[in-house]
Amino acid sequence: MSQYSVDEYGFYGEFGGAFIPEMLYPNVEELRENYREILASEEFQQEFRALLRDYVGRPTPLYYADRLSDAYNCRIYLKREDLCHTGAHKVNNTIGQILLAKKLGKKRIIAETGAGQHGVATATVCALMGLPCVVYMGEVDIARQAPNVARMKLLGAEVRPARSGSRTLKDATNEAIRDWINNPVDTHYIIGSVVGPHPYPDMVTRLQAVISEEIQAQLQEKEGRPDPDVLIACVGGGSNAAGTYYHYLDREHVQIIAAEAAGKGVDTGESAATSALGRVGIIHASKTLLMQTDDGQITEPYSISAGLDYPGVGPLHAHLFATGRARFIPVTDEEAMEAGRELARLEGIIPAIETSHALAVLAKGAVPEGSLTVINVSGRGDKDLQTYIDYFKLA
C-alpha cells in the first residue's frame, strides 16, 4: 500500500480517522462498510462512467496555454474542469455519491457548500435522480455567491442559511452534520471535499481521481509521457487537488504544489493558509491541520474566495504537507485576483477565484523555467463575476 493511501482505520499517517458523536456512528459505519465494494463494482463503474461521459462531458480537455506558457517561459497545460457540466470539478463527486446513496436505499440528500459549486452540483444530480435536496450555506456566502444560490433554487433544492459563527463554509458544515444526526436512516450527506470523518476523504478522492487518470492519458498523447514536471492545484478542503494529485502521489519525480488562500496576508489575522497557521486538531470529525487559538478554539478563516474560506485542510493534504510530498504556497487575495485577470486576458478563460490562487503560483517563481506544468482549472469564473467587477472597478 502507498504511504499516501488511507489505512484501514481511516488515517493518512497521523491525520484522518472518524471522531464522531455516537449518534452519527450508524451513518458513518454503513458508509465505511460498503463504499469500497460499491465503488469497485462493475455496475457502479458502468453507471458512473456513462454519466461522466454523457452528462458531465468528460473527458475534459487538457489545453496547452500558449500565451501563458510564453509569459512564464515554461510549458503550461490547463486541465479544464471548468468545462464540466455545472462549471466545476464538484460534479464528479456528486454523481458518484448519489449513485452510492441510491444503492444504500437513501431517499433524501443534504449537502454543505461554500462557493456554491458543490451545492449546485448536488442540486443538479438530485434533480437528475428525482431526490429531495437541502443545501446548507453560510449567510455570508449566500450574499457573495448569489448566482449559485439562484441556480440551486431553480434546480429544486432548498437552500438553508447558516447564521452561526463566521456564517461561512465551516458553519454550513456544522448545520449539515446536525441535520444528518436528526435524520440518520433515510438521508445521505454528500460532503463536497476531502474532509470529514473516514471514509469521506478517501471516497471523495477516489471519485475525483478521474482528473489525474485523464491527465496521464492526455499527456501521453500530447507529450509522449504521462508525467508532468509540476502539478498545481488550489487547496481549501482540497477535493480538486486530491483528484489532480491522486495518480501521481507515488511518482516522486513529479513536483506537487498546493496553493492556499493567504487572504490579506499570512500574518494579518485575515487568512486561510492552514499549512502556515495550522496546528494538529480535530474539525468535522477528522484529525488534521487546523487554524486554532492556543486553547483549541477554531480561528475564523478569511479569503476573498468562498471556496477556500475554510480553517482546516483535508487529512490527505495535511499528510502531504507533513511528509514534504507537496509544497504548500500561500497566495494573497491580490495575487489571486491579478492571476485571474491575467488568464482572462492571455487565454480568454475567466477562472473561478479558487483557481486563480493556483494560477498565481506562476508569478511567485515557484515553477522552474522550461518545465512541463499542469494546472487544474477547477472552476469557471461566472459565479465570481461580481467580485471581479467590484475588485477591478469594471462597472
Secondary structure, DSSP 8 states (H G I E B T S, - for coil): --TTS--TTSEETTEE-----GGGHHHHHHHHHHHHHHHHSHHHHHHHHHHIIIII--S--EEE-HHHHHHHTSEEEEEEGGGSTTSBTHHHHHHHHHHHHHHTT--EEEEEESSSHHHHHHHHHHHHHT--EEEEEEHHHHHHTHHHHHHHHHTT-EEEEE-STTSSHHHHHHHHHHHHHHSTTTEEEE--SS-SSTTHHHHHHHHHTHHHHHHHHHHHHHHS-S--SEEEEE-SS-HHHHHHHGGGTT-TTSEEEEEEEEET-TTTT----HHHH-EEEEETTEEEEE-B-TTS-B-----SSGGG--SB--HHHHHHHHHTSEEEEEEEHHHHHHHHHHHHHHHS--B-HHHHHHHTTGGGT-S-TT-EEEEEE-BBGGGGHHHHHHHHT--
